[in-house]
Amino acid sequence: NRGLNSAFTVRKISSGVGVERVFQTHSPIVAKIEVKRRGDVRRAKLYYLRELSGKAARIREKLPARKQG
């Protein structure tokens, strides 16, 4: 949607400390973007996850829709 200025944030826990990195989508550093899992959330901004830890910080995985028939 934002074209060349778009970015995404990657978050992980490293040695018990939350680490966030912001990457530009069209950066030469980024060779490939691969979606590992998709989740279902009710908010556009997930800043509240920074305060949570453990299982509370998990996002419910989005399951593929069943085929009717």
CHARMM internal coordinates of N, CA and C (Angstrom, degrees):
IC EDIT
DIST 1 N 1 CA 1.4428
DIST 1 CA 1 C 1.5193
ANGL 1 N 1 CA 1 C 112.11
DIST 1 C 2 N 1.3015
ANGL 1 CA 1 C 2 N 116.96
DIHE 1 N 1 CA 1 C 2 N -32.76
DIST 2 N 2 CA 1.4625
ANGL 1 C 2 N 2 CA 119.99
DIHE 1 CA 1 C 2 N 2 CA -175.78
DIST 2 CA 2 C 1.5168
ANGL 2 N 2 CA 2 C 112.88
DIHE 1 C 2 N 2 CA 2 C -97.30
DIST 2 C 3 N 1.3003
ANGL 2 CA 2 C 3 N 117.60
DIHE 2 N 2 CA 2 C 3 N -3.71
DIST 3 N 3 CA 1.4500
ANGL 2 C 3 N 3 CA 120.23
DIHE 2 CA 2 C 3 N 3 CA 178.28
DIST 3 CA 3 C 1.5144
ANGL 3 N 3 CA 3 C 112.71
DIHE 2 C 3 N 3 CA 3 C 73.56
DIST 3 C 4 N 1.3204
ANGL 3 CA 3 C 4 N 116.30
DIHE 3 N 3 CA 3 C 4 N -130.02
DIST 4 N 4 CA 1.4587
ANGL 3 C 4 N 4 CA 120.74
DIHE 3 CA 3 C 4 N 4 CA -174.21
DIST 4 CA 4 C 1.5190
ANGL 4 N 4 CA 4 C 113.64
DIHE 3 C 4 N 4 CA 4 C -72.71
DIST 4 C 5 N 1.3277
ANGL 4 CA 4 C 5 N 118.71
DIHE 4 N 4 CA 4 C 5 N -18.32
DIST 5 N 5 CA 1.4615
ANGL 4 C 5 N 5 CA 120.76
DIHE 4 CA 4 C 5 N 5 CA -179.03
DIST 5 CA 5 C 1.5184
ANGL 5 N 5 CA 5 C 113.43
DIHE 4 C 5 N 5 CA 5 C -91.04
DIST 5 C 6 N 1.3252
ANGL 5 CA 5 C 6 N 119.12
DIHE 5 N 5 CA 5 C 6 N 5.39
DIST 6 N 6 CA 1.4619
ANGL 5 C 6 N 6 CA 120.33
DIHE 5 CA 5 C 6 N 6 CA -175.98
DIST 6 CA 6 C 1.5286
ANGL 6 N 6 CA 6 C 110.46
DIHE 5 C 6 N 6 CA 6 C -71.62
DIST 6 C 7 N 1.3142
ANGL 6 CA 6 C 7 N 114.87
DIHE 6 N 6 CA 6 C 7 N 147.91
DIST 7 N 7 CA 1.4605
ANGL 6 C 7 N 7 CA 121.60
DIHE 6 CA 6 C 7 N 7 CA -179.32
DIST 7 CA 7 C 1.5207
ANGL 7 N 7 CA 7 C 108.72
DIHE 6 C 7 N 7 CA 7 C -143.69
DIST 7 C 8 N 1.3314
ANGL 7 CA 7 C 8 N 115.95
DIHE 7 N 7 CA 7 C 8 N 162.80
DIST 8 N 8 CA 1.4556
ANGL 7 C 8 N 8 CA 120.71
DIHE 7 CA 7 C 8 N 8 CA 175.03
DIST 8 CA 8 C 1.5206
ANGL 8 N 8 CA 8 C 108.52
DIHE 7 C 8 N 8 CA 8 C -139.90
DIST 8 C 9 N 1.3264
ANGL 8 CA 8 C 9 N 115.53
DIHE 8 N 8 CA 8 C 9 N 155.33
DIST 9 N 9 CA 1.4564
ANGL 8 C 9 N 9 CA 122.36
DIHE 8 CA 8 C 9 N 9 CA -176.94
DIST 9 CA 9 C 1.5174
ANGL 9 N 9 CA 9 C 109.46
DIHE 8 C 9 N 9 CA 9 C -110.90
DIST 9 C 10 N 1.3302
ANGL 9 CA 9 C 10 N 116.07
DIHE 9 N 9 CA 9 C 10 N 134.42
DIST 10 N 10 CA 1.4610
ANGL 9 C 10 N 10 CA 122.68
DIHE 9 CA 9 C 10 N 10 CA 176.08
DIST 10 CA 10 C 1.5136
ANGL 10 N 10 CA 10 C 107.02
DIHE 9 C 10 N 10 CA 10 C -113.35
DIST 10 C 11 N 1.3430
ANGL 10 CA 10 C 11 N 116.44
DIHE 10 N 10 CA 10 C 11 N 132.30
DIST 11 N 11 CA 1.4545
ANGL 10 C 11 N 11 CA 120.83
DIHE 10 CA 10 C 11 N 11 CA -177.43
DIST 11 CA 11 C 1.5168
ANGL 11 N 11 CA 11 C 109.55
DIHE 10 C 11 N 11 CA 11 C -127.15
DIST 11 C 12 N 1.3283
ANGL 11 CA 11 C 12 N 116.35
DIHE 11 N 11 CA 11 C 12 N 138.33
DIST 12 N 12 CA 1.4565
ANGL 11 C 12 N 12 CA 121.01
DIHE 11 CA 11 C 12 N 12 CA 173.96
DIST 12 CA 12 C 1.5164
ANGL 12 N 12 CA 12 C 109.20
DIHE 11 C 12 N 12 CA 12 C -152.03
DIST 12 C 13 N 1.3179
ANGL 12 CA 12 C 13 N 116.08
DIHE 12 N 12 CA 12 C 13 N 164.22
DIST 13 N 13 CA 1.4562
ANGL 12 C 13 N 13 CA 122.19
DIHE 12 CA 12 C 13 N 13 CA 177.60
DIST 13 CA 13 C 1.5210
ANGL 13 N 13 CA 13 C 107.20
DIHE 12 C 13 N 13 CA 13 C -99.67
DIST 13 C 14 N 1.3122
ANGL 13 CA 13 C 14 N 117.11
DIHE 13 N 13 CA 13 C 14 N 120.93
DIST 14 N 14 CA 1.4525
ANGL 13 C 14 N 14 CA 122.52
DIHE 13 CA 13 C 14 N 14 CA 179.83
DIST 14 CA 14 C 1.5212
ANGL 14 N 14 CA 14 C 109.03
DIHE 13 C 14 N 14 CA 14 C -122.95
DIST 14 C 15 N 1.3169
ANGL 14 CA 14 C 15 N 116.91
DIHE 14 N 14 CA 14 C 15 N 115.91
DIST 15 N 15 CA 1.4742
ANGL 14 C 15 N 15 CA 123.29
DIHE 14 CA 14 C 15 N 15 CA -178.29
DIST 15 CA 15 C 1.5234
ANGL 15 N 15 CA 15 C 111.26
DIHE 14 C 15 N 15 CA 15 C 55.94
DIST 15 C 16 N 1.3209
ANGL 15 CA 15 C 16 N 116.58
DIHE 15 N 15 CA 15 C 16 N 38.94
DIST 16 N 16 CA 1.4597
ANGL 15 C 16 N 16 CA 120.96
DIHE 15 CA 15 C 16 N 16 CA 177.80
DIST 16 CA 16 C 1.5164
ANGL 16 N 16 CA 16 C 114.53
DIHE 15 C 16 N 16 CA 16 C 79.80
DIST 16 C 17 N 1.3190
ANGL 16 CA 16 C 17 N 117.77
DIHE 16 N 16 CA 16 C 17 N 3.25
DIST 17 N 17 CA 1.4596
ANGL 16 C 17 N 17 CA 121.95
DIHE 16 CA 16 C 17 N 17 CA -179.34
DIST 17 CA 17 C 1.5249
ANGL 17 N 17 CA 17 C 108.37
DIHE 16 C 17 N 17 CA 17 C -117.03
DIST 17 C 18 N 1.3241
ANGL 17 CA 17 C 18 N 116.91
DIHE 17 N 17 CA 17 C 18 N 131.98
DIST 18 N 18 CA 1.4563
ANGL 17 C 18 N 18 CA 120.96
DIHE 17 CA 17 C 18 N 18 CA 177.74
DIST 18 CA 18 C 1.5201
ANGL 18 N 18 CA 18 C 110.73
DIHE 17 C 18 N 18 CA 18 C -73.24
DIST 18 C 19 N 1.3202
ANGL 18 CA 18 C 19 N 116.41
DIHE 18 N 18 CA 18 C 19 N 130.38
DIST 19 N 19 CA 1.4611
ANGL 18 C 19 N 19 CA 121.84
DIHE 18 CA 18 C 19 N 19 CA -178.84
DIST 19 CA 19 C 1.5265
ANGL 19 N 19 CA 19 C 108.31
DIHE 18 C 19 N 19 CA 19 C -123.99
DIST 19 C 20 N 1.3254
ANGL 19 CA 19 C 20 N 116.46
DIHE 19 N 19 CA 19 C 20 N 128.80
DIST 20 N 20 CA 1.4570
ANGL 19 C 20 N 20 CA 121.74
DIHE 19 CA 19 C 20 N 20 CA 176.96
DIST 20 CA 20 C 1.5189
ANGL 20 N 20 CA 20 C 109.26
DIHE 19 C 20 N 20 CA 20 C -117.99
DIST 20 C 21 N 1.3282
ANGL 20 CA 20 C 21 N 115.66
DIHE 20 N 20 CA 20 C 21 N 136.36
DIST 21 N 21 CA 1.4580
ANGL 20 C 21 N 21 CA 120.59
DIHE 20 CA 20 C 21 N 21 CA 174.49
DIST 21 CA 21 C 1.5098
ANGL 21 N 21 CA 21 C 108.68
DIHE 20 C 21 N 21 CA 21 C -127.33
DIST 21 C 22 N 1.3087
ANGL 21 CA 21 C 22 N 116.50
DIHE 21 N 21 CA 21 C 22 N 137.61
DIST 22 N 22 CA 1.4605
ANGL 21 C 22 N 22 CA 122.29
DIHE 21 CA 21 C 22 N 22 CA 179.46
DIST 22 CA 22 C 1.5210
ANGL 22 N 22 CA 22 C 107.52
DIHE 21 C 22 N 22 CA 22 C -107.91
DIST 22 C 23 N 1.3219
ANGL 22 CA 22 C 23 N 115.69
DIHE 22 N 22 CA 22 C 23 N 126.57
DIST 23 N 23 CA 1.4595
ANGL 22 C 23 N 23 CA 121.92
DIHE 22 CA 22 C 23 N 23 CA 179.76
DIST 23 CA 23 C 1.5188
ANGL 23 N 23 CA 23 C 109.44
DIHE 22 C 23 N 23 CA 23 C -117.20
DIST 23 C 24 N 1.3137
ANGL 23 CA 23 C 24 N 116.60
DIHE 23 N 23 CA 23 C 24 N 141.11
DIST 24 N 24 CA 1.4538
ANGL 23 C 24 N 24 CA 121.39
DIHE 23 CA 23 C 24 N 24 CA 171.50
DIST 24 CA 24 C 1.5296
ANGL 24 N 24 CA 24 C 107.56
DIHE 23 C 24 N 24 CA 24 C -76.55
DIST 24 C 25 N 1.3102
ANGL 24 CA 24 C 25 N 116.89
DIHE 24 N 24 CA 24 C 25 N 134.76
DIST 25 N 25 CA 1.4611
ANGL 24 C 25 N 25 CA 120.90
DIHE 24 CA 24 C 25 N 25 CA -175.47
DIST 25 CA 25 C 1.5261
ANGL 25 N 25 CA 25 C 111.66
DIHE 24 C 25 N 25 CA 25 C -62.96
DIST 25 C 26 N 1.3099
ANGL 25 CA 25 C 26 N 117.76
DIHE 25 N 25 CA 25 C 26 N -38.07
DIST 26 N 26 CA 1.4611
ANGL 25 C 26 N 26 CA 121.50
DIHE 25 CA 25 C 26 N 26 CA -176.28
DIST 26 CA 26 C 1.5268
ANGL 26 N 26 CA 26 C 111.85
DIHE 25 C 26 N 26 CA 26 C -101.99
DIST 26 C 27 N 1.3328
ANGL 26 CA 26 C 27 N 116.85
DIHE 26 N 26 CA 26 C 27 N 32.22
DIST 27 N 27 CA 1.4546
ANGL 26 C 27 N 27 CA 121.56
DIHE 26 CA 26 C 27 N 27 CA 179.56
DIST 27 CA 27 C 1.5297
ANGL 27 N 27 CA 27 C 110.15
DIHE 26 C 27 N 27 CA 27 C -83.46
DIST 27 C 28 N 1.3324
ANGL 27 CA 27 C 28 N 118.07
DIHE 27 N 27 CA 27 C 28 N 146.01
DIST 28 N 28 CA 1.4671
ANGL 27 C 28 N 28 CA 119.65
DIHE 27 CA 27 C 28 N 28 CA 175.84
DIST 28 CA 28 C 1.5296
ANGL 28 N 28 CA 28 C 112.38
DIHE 27 C 28 N 28 CA 28 C -67.48
DIST 28 C 29 N 1.3268
ANGL 28 CA 28 C 29 N 117.57
DIHE 28 N 28 CA 28 C 29 N -18.21
DIST 29 N 29 CA 1.4668
ANGL 28 C 29 N 29 CA 121.10
DIHE 28 CA 28 C 29 N 29 CA 177.68
DIST 29 CA 29 C 1.5266
ANGL 29 N 29 CA 29 C 110.50
DIHE 28 C 29 N 29 CA 29 C -68.74
DIST 29 C 30 N 1.3313
ANGL 29 CA 29 C 30 N 116.87
DIHE 29 N 29 CA 29 C 30 N -32.93
DIST 30 N 30 CA 1.4638
ANGL 29 C 30 N 30 CA 121.75
DIHE 29 CA 29 C 30 N 30 CA -177.89
DIST 30 CA 30 C 1.5230
ANGL 30 N 30 CA 30 C 108.34
DIHE 29 C 30 N 30 CA 30 C -85.35
DIST 30 C 31 N 1.3362
ANGL 30 CA 30 C 31 N 116.07
DIHE 30 N 30 CA 30 C 31 N 109.81
DIST 31 N 31 CA 1.4634
ANGL 30 C 31 N 31 CA 120.21
DIHE 30 CA 30 C 31 N 31 CA -179.69
DIST 31 CA 31 C 1.5195
ANGL 31 N 31 CA 31 C 111.27
DIHE 30 C 31 N 31 CA 31 C -85.48
DIST 31 C 32 N 1.3531
ANGL 31 CA 31 C 32 N 116.65
DIHE 31 N 31 CA 31 C 32 N -39.61
DIST 32 N 32 CA 1.4592
ANGL 31 C 32 N 32 CA 120.07
DIHE 31 CA 31 C 32 N 32 CA -175.93
DIST 32 CA 32 C 1.5202
ANGL 32 N 32 CA 32 C 108.83
DIHE 31 C 32 N 32 CA 32 C -154.09
DIST 32 C 33 N 1.3178
ANGL 32 CA 32 C 33 N 116.44
DIHE 32 N 32 CA 32 C 33 N 141.91
DIST 33 N 33 CA 1.4623
ANGL 32 C 33 N 33 CA 121.87
DIHE 32 CA 32 C 33 N 33 CA 175.22
DIST 33 CA 33 C 1.5186
ANGL 33 N 33 CA 33 C 107.10
DIHE 32 C 33 N 33 CA 33 C -113.72
DIST 33 C 34 N 1.3321
ANGL 33 CA 33 C 34 N 115.39
DIHE 33 N 33 CA 33 C 34 N 122.03
DIST 34 N 34 CA 1.4573
ANGL 33 C 34 N 34 CA 120.53
DIHE 33 CA 33 C 34 N 34 CA -177.97
DIST 34 CA 34 C 1.5223
ANGL 34 N 34 CA 34 C 109.07
DIHE 33 C 34 N 34 CA 34 C -125.48
DIST 34 C 35 N 1.3181
ANGL 34 CA 34 C 35 N 117.19
DIHE 34 N 34 CA 34 C 35 N 126.67
DIST 35 N 35 CA 1.4632
ANGL 34 C 35 N 35 CA 122.33
DIHE 34 CA 34 C 35 N 35 CA 179.32
DIST 35 CA 35 C 1.5195
ANGL 35 N 35 CA 35 C 107.84
DIHE 34 C 35 N 35 CA 35 C -84.18
DIST 35 C 36 N 1.3325
ANGL 35 CA 35 C 36 N 116.91
DIHE 35 N 35 CA 35 C 36 N 117.91
DIST 36 N 36 CA 1.4628
ANGL 35 C 36 N 36 CA 121.66
DIHE 35 CA 35 C 36 N 36 CA 179.99
DIST 36 CA 36 C 1.5225
ANGL 36 N 36 CA 36 C 111.28
DIHE 35 C 36 N 36 CA 36 C -82.82
DIST 36 C 37 N 1.3410
ANGL 36 CA 36 C 37 N 116.44
DIHE 36 N 36 CA 36 C 37 N -45.37
DIST 37 N 37 CA 1.4602
ANGL 36 C 37 N 37 CA 121.78
DIHE 36 CA 36 C 37 N 37 CA -179.94
DIST 37 CA 37 C 1.5110
ANGL 37 N 37 CA 37 C 108.66
DIHE 36 C 37 N 37 CA 37 C -146.43
DIST 37 C 38 N 1.3212
ANGL 37 CA 37 C 38 N 116.60
DIHE 37 N 37 CA 37 C 38 N 153.53
DIST 38 N 38 CA 1.4601
ANGL 37 C 38 N 38 CA 121.98
DIHE 37 CA 37 C 38 N 38 CA 174.70
DIST 38 CA 38 C 1.5144
ANGL 38 N 38 CA 38 C 108.09
DIHE 37 C 38 N 38 CA 38 C -114.36
DIST 38 C 39 N 1.3299
ANGL 38 CA 38 C 39 N 115.78
DIHE 38 N 38 CA 38 C 39 N 144.32
DIST 39 N 39 CA 1.4549
ANGL 38 C 39 N 39 CA 119.94
DIHE 38 CA 38 C 39 N 39 CA -178.92
DIST 39 CA 39 C 1.5083
ANGL 39 N 39 CA 39 C 112.40
DIHE 38 C 39 N 39 CA 39 C -125.86
DIST 39 C 40 N 1.3284
ANGL 39 CA 39 C 40 N 114.99
DIHE 39 N 39 CA 39 C 40 N 161.16
DIST 40 N 40 CA 1.4574
ANGL 39 C 40 N 40 CA 122.97
DIHE 39 CA 39 C 40 N 40 CA 178.16
DIST 40 CA 40 C 1.5213
ANGL 40 N 40 CA 40 C 108.79
DIHE 39 C 40 N 40 CA 40 C -103.25
DIST 40 C 41 N 1.3164
ANGL 40 CA 40 C 41 N 118.25
DIHE 40 N 40 CA 40 C 41 N 118.91
DIST 41 N 41 CA 1.4580
ANGL 40 C 41 N 41 CA 122.44
DIHE 40 CA 40 C 41 N 41 CA 176.38
DIST 41 CA 41 C 1.5163
ANGL 41 N 41 CA 41 C 109.06
DIHE 40 C 41 N 41 CA 41 C -132.27
DIST 41 C 42 N 1.3262
ANGL 41 CA 41 C 42 N 116.34
DIHE 41 N 41 CA 41 C 42 N 160.13
DIST 42 N 42 CA 1.4591
ANGL 41 C 42 N 42 CA 120.81
DIHE 41 CA 41 C 42 N 42 CA -178.44
DIST 42 CA 42 C 1.5191
ANGL 42 N 42 CA 42 C 112.47
DIHE 41 C 42 N 42 CA 42 C -107.21
DIST 42 C 43 N 1.3264
ANGL 42 CA 42 C 43 N 117.03
DIHE 42 N 42 CA 42 C 43 N 9.39
DIST 43 N 43 CA 1.4486
ANGL 42 C 43 N 43 CA 120.07
DIHE 42 CA 42 C 43 N 43 CA -178.75
DIST 43 CA 43 C 1.5258
ANGL 43 N 43 CA 43 C 109.86
DIHE 42 C 43 N 43 CA 43 C -128.73
DIST 43 C 44 N 1.3246
ANGL 43 CA 43 C 44 N 115.60
DIHE 43 N 43 CA 43 C 44 N 153.72
DIST 44 N 44 CA 1.4575
ANGL 43 C 44 N 44 CA 120.14
DIHE 43 CA 43 C 44 N 44 CA 177.72
DIST 44 CA 44 C 1.5248
ANGL 44 N 44 CA 44 C 110.63
DIHE 43 C 44 N 44 CA 44 C -81.82
DIST 44 C 45 N 1.3274
ANGL 44 CA 44 C 45 N 116.93
DIHE 44 N 44 CA 44 C 45 N -36.81
DIST 45 N 45 CA 1.4608
ANGL 44 C 45 N 45 CA 122.13
DIHE 44 CA 44 C 45 N 45 CA -179.40
DIST 45 CA 45 C 1.5175
ANGL 45 N 45 CA 45 C 108.96
DIHE 44 C 45 N 45 CA 45 C -109.64
DIST 45 C 46 N 1.3167
ANGL 45 CA 45 C 46 N 116.94
DIHE 45 N 45 CA 45 C 46 N 126.10
DIST 46 N 46 CA 1.4606
ANGL 45 C 46 N 46 CA 121.47
DIHE 45 CA 45 C 46 N 46 CA -173.68
DIST 46 CA 46 C 1.5263
ANGL 46 N 46 CA 46 C 112.16
DIHE 45 C 46 N 46 CA 46 C -102.57
DIST 46 C 47 N 1.3250
ANGL 46 CA 46 C 47 N 116.46
DIHE 46 N 46 CA 46 C 47 N 36.47
DIST 47 N 47 CA 1.4568
ANGL 46 C 47 N 47 CA 120.28
DIHE 46 CA 46 C 47 N 47 CA -178.12
DIST 47 CA 47 C 1.5233
ANGL 47 N 47 CA 47 C 112.16
DIHE 46 C 47 N 47 CA 47 C -63.84
DIST 47 C 48 N 1.3311
ANGL 47 CA 47 C 48 N 118.18
DIHE 47 N 47 CA 47 C 48 N -25.92
DIST 48 N 48 CA 1.4540
ANGL 47 C 48 N 48 CA 121.22
DIHE 47 CA 47 C 48 N 48 CA -178.69
DIST 48 CA 48 C 1.5345
ANGL 48 N 48 CA 48 C 111.93
DIHE 47 C 48 N 48 CA 48 C -64.34
DIST 48 C 49 N 1.3205
ANGL 48 CA 48 C 49 N 118.42
DIHE 48 N 48 CA 48 C 49 N -19.34
DIST 49 N 49 CA 1.4623
ANGL 48 C 49 N 49 CA 120.86
DIHE 48 CA 48 C 49 N 49 CA 179.78
DIST 49 CA 49 C 1.5252
ANGL 49 N 49 CA 49 C 112.07
DIHE 48 C 49 N 49 CA 49 C -68.22
DIST 49 C 50 N 1.3210
ANGL 49 CA 49 C 50 N 117.30
DIHE 49 N 49 CA 49 C 50 N -21.82
DIST 50 N 50 CA 1.4654
ANGL 49 C 50 N 50 CA 120.29
DIHE 49 CA 49 C 50 N 50 CA 179.87
DIST 50 CA 50 C 1.5186
ANGL 50 N 50 CA 50 C 111.72
DIHE 49 C 50 N 50 CA 50 C -62.94
DIST 50 C 51 N 1.3190
ANGL 50 CA 50 C 51 N 117.32
DIHE 50 N 50 CA 50 C 51 N -31.16
DIST 51 N 51 CA 1.4672
ANGL 50 C 51 N 51 CA 122.13
DIHE 50 CA 50 C 51 N 51 CA -177.39
DIST 51 CA 51 C 1.5262
ANGL 51 N 51 CA 51 C 112.30
DIHE 50 C 51 N 51 CA 51 C -82.59
DIST 51 C 52 N 1.3246
ANGL 51 CA 51 C 52 N 117.55
DIHE 51 N 51 CA 51 C 52 N -20.27
DIST 52 N 52 CA 1.4605
ANGL 51 C 52 N 52 CA 121.39
DIHE 51 CA 51 C 52 N 52 CA -174.28
DIST 52 CA 52 C 1.5212
ANGL 52 N 52 CA 52 C 110.88
DIHE 51 C 52 N 52 CA 52 C -90.18
DIST 52 C 53 N 1.3376
ANGL 52 CA 52 C 53 N 115.57
DIHE 52 N 52 CA 52 C 53 N 158.29
DIST 53 N 53 CA 1.4572
ANGL 52 C 53 N 53 CA 120.07
DIHE 52 CA 52 C 53 N 53 CA 176.98
DIST 53 CA 53 C 1.5196
ANGL 53 N 53 CA 53 C 109.22
DIHE 52 C 53 N 53 CA 53 C -143.52
DIST 53 C 54 N 1.3088
ANGL 53 CA 53 C 54 N 116.44
DIHE 53 N 53 CA 53 C 54 N 161.09
DIST 54 N 54 CA 1.4599
ANGL 53 C 54 N 54 CA 121.42
DIHE 53 CA 53 C 54 N 54 CA 177.58
DIST 54 CA 54 C 1.5144
ANGL 54 N 54 CA 54 C 112.71
DIHE 53 C 54 N 54 CA 54 C 67.39
DIST 54 C 55 N 1.3411
ANGL 54 CA 54 C 55 N 114.75
DIHE 54 N 54 CA 54 C 55 N -142.55
DIST 55 N 55 CA 1.4651
ANGL 54 C 55 N 55 CA 119.81
DIHE 54 CA 54 C 55 N 55 CA -177.38
DIST 55 CA 55 C 1.5167
ANGL 55 N 55 CA 55 C 112.36
DIHE 54 C 55 N 55 CA 55 C -66.92
DIST 55 C 56 N 1.3141
ANGL 55 CA 55 C 56 N 117.85
DIHE 55 N 55 CA 55 C 56 N -23.62
DIST 56 N 56 CA 1.4656
ANGL 55 C 56 N 56 CA 120.91
DIHE 55 CA 55 C 56 N 56 CA 179.61
DIST 56 CA 56 C 1.5249
ANGL 56 N 56 CA 56 C 111.23
DIHE 55 C 56 N 56 CA 56 C -66.37
DIST 56 C 57 N 1.3189
ANGL 56 CA 56 C 57 N 117.34
DIHE 56 N 56 CA 56 C 57 N -24.34
DIST 57 N 57 CA 1.4623
ANGL 56 C 57 N 57 CA 121.13
DIHE 56 CA 56 C 57 N 57 CA -177.81
DIST 57 CA 57 C 1.5271
ANGL 57 N 57 CA 57 C 112.27
DIHE 56 C 57 N 57 CA 57 C -86.45
DIST 57 C 58 N 1.3193
ANGL 57 CA 57 C 58 N 117.33
DIHE 57 N 57 CA 57 C 58 N -1.44
DIST 58 N 58 CA 1.4627
ANGL 57 C 58 N 58 CA 119.96
DIHE 57 CA 57 C 58 N 58 CA 179.43
DIST 58 CA 58 C 1.5176
ANGL 58 N 58 CA 58 C 110.86
DIHE 57 C 58 N 58 CA 58 C -76.59
DIST 58 C 59 N 1.3095
ANGL 58 CA 58 C 59 N 114.80
DIHE 58 N 58 CA 58 C 59 N 149.52
DIST 59 N 59 CA 1.4615
ANGL 58 C 59 N 59 CA 121.37
DIHE 58 CA 58 C 59 N 59 CA 176.07
DIST 59 CA 59 C 1.5202
ANGL 59 N 59 CA 59 C 107.24
DIHE 58 C 59 N 59 CA 59 C -108.67
DIST 59 C 60 N 1.3234
ANGL 59 CA 59 C 60 N 115.25
DIHE 59 N 59 CA 59 C 60 N 135.10
DIST 60 N 60 CA 1.4589
ANGL 59 C 60 N 60 CA 120.60
DIHE 59 CA 59 C 60 N 60 CA 179.94
DIST 60 CA 60 C 1.5216
ANGL 60 N 60 CA 60 C 109.14
DIHE 59 C 60 N 60 CA 60 C -61.56
DIST 60 C 61 N 1.3241
ANGL 60 CA 60 C 61 N 116.10
DIHE 60 N 60 CA 60 C 61 N 128.33
DIST 61 N 61 CA 1.4605
ANGL 60 C 61 N 61 CA 120.46
DIHE 60 CA 60 C 61 N 61 CA -176.30
DIST 61 CA 61 C 1.5206
ANGL 61 N 61 CA 61 C 110.93
DIHE 60 C 61 N 61 CA 61 C -72.18
DIST 61 C 62 N 1.3112
ANGL 61 CA 61 C 62 N 115.04
DIHE 61 N 61 CA 61 C 62 N 139.12
DIST 62 N 62 CA 1.4612
ANGL 61 C 62 N 62 CA 121.55
DIHE 61 CA 61 C 62 N 62 CA 179.95
DIST 62 CA 62 C 1.5246
ANGL 62 N 62 CA 62 C 108.41
DIHE 61 C 62 N 62 CA 62 C -82.55
DIST 62 C 63 N 1.3143
ANGL 62 CA 62 C 63 N 116.29
DIHE 62 N 62 CA 62 C 63 N 120.25
DIST 63 N 63 CA 1.4562
ANGL 62 C 63 N 63 CA 120.98
DIHE 62 CA 62 C 63 N 63 CA -179.04
DIST 63 CA 63 C 1.5256
ANGL 63 N 63 CA 63 C 109.76
DIHE 62 C 63 N 63 CA 63 C -92.15
DIST 63 C 64 N 1.3299
ANGL 63 CA 63 C 64 N 117.13
DIHE 63 N 63 CA 63 C 64 N 145.07
DIST 64 N 64 CA 1.4668
ANGL 63 C 64 N 64 CA 119.10
DIHE 63 CA 63 C 64 N 64 CA 179.15
DIST 64 CA 64 C 1.5256
ANGL 64 N 64 CA 64 C 110.92
DIHE 63 C 64 N 64 CA 64 C -65.91
DIST 64 C 65 N 1.3176
ANGL 64 CA 64 C 65 N 116.57
DIHE 64 N 64 CA 64 C 65 N 147.55
DIST 65 N 65 CA 1.4628
ANGL 64 C 65 N 65 CA 121.67
DIHE 64 CA 64 C 65 N 65 CA -178.61
DIST 65 CA 65 C 1.5245
ANGL 65 N 65 CA 65 C 110.32
DIHE 64 C 65 N 65 CA 65 C -68.69
DIST 65 C 66 N 1.3232
ANGL 65 CA 65 C 66 N 115.31
DIHE 65 N 65 CA 65 C 66 N 143.81
DIST 66 N 66 CA 1.4645
ANGL 65 C 66 N 66 CA 120.17
DIHE 65 CA 65 C 66 N 66 CA 177.80
DIST 66 CA 66 C 1.5204
ANGL 66 N 66 CA 66 C 110.04
DIHE 65 C 66 N 66 CA 66 C -75.48
DIST 66 C 67 N 1.3119
ANGL 66 CA 66 C 67 N 115.23
DIHE 66 N 66 CA 66 C 67 N 147.32
DIST 67 N 67 CA 1.4624
ANGL 66 C 67 N 67 CA 119.94
DIHE 66 CA 66 C 67 N 67 CA 177.13
DIST 67 CA 67 C 1.5190
ANGL 67 N 67 CA 67 C 108.83
DIHE 66 C 67 N 67 CA 67 C -85.61
DIST 67 C 68 N 1.3127
ANGL 67 CA 67 C 68 N 116.40
DIHE 67 N 67 CA 67 C 68 N 132.19
DIST 68 N 68 CA 1.4684
ANGL 67 C 68 N 68 CA 121.64
DIHE 67 CA 67 C 68 N 68 CA 176.79
DIST 68 CA 68 C 1.5261
ANGL 68 N 68 CA 68 C 108.85
DIHE 67 C 68 N 68 CA 68 C -79.61
DIST 68 C 69 N 1.3298
ANGL 68 CA 68 C 69 N 116.73
DIHE 68 N 68 CA 68 C 69 N 139.10
DIST 69 N 69 CA 1.4494
ANGL 68 C 69 N 69 CA 117.07
DIHE 68 CA 68 C 69 N 69 CA 175.14
DIST 69 CA 69 C 1.4220
ANGL 69 N 69 CA 69 C 114.43
DIHE 68 C 69 N 69 CA 69 C 141.69
END
COOR INIT
IC SEED 1 N 1 CA 1 C
IC BUILD
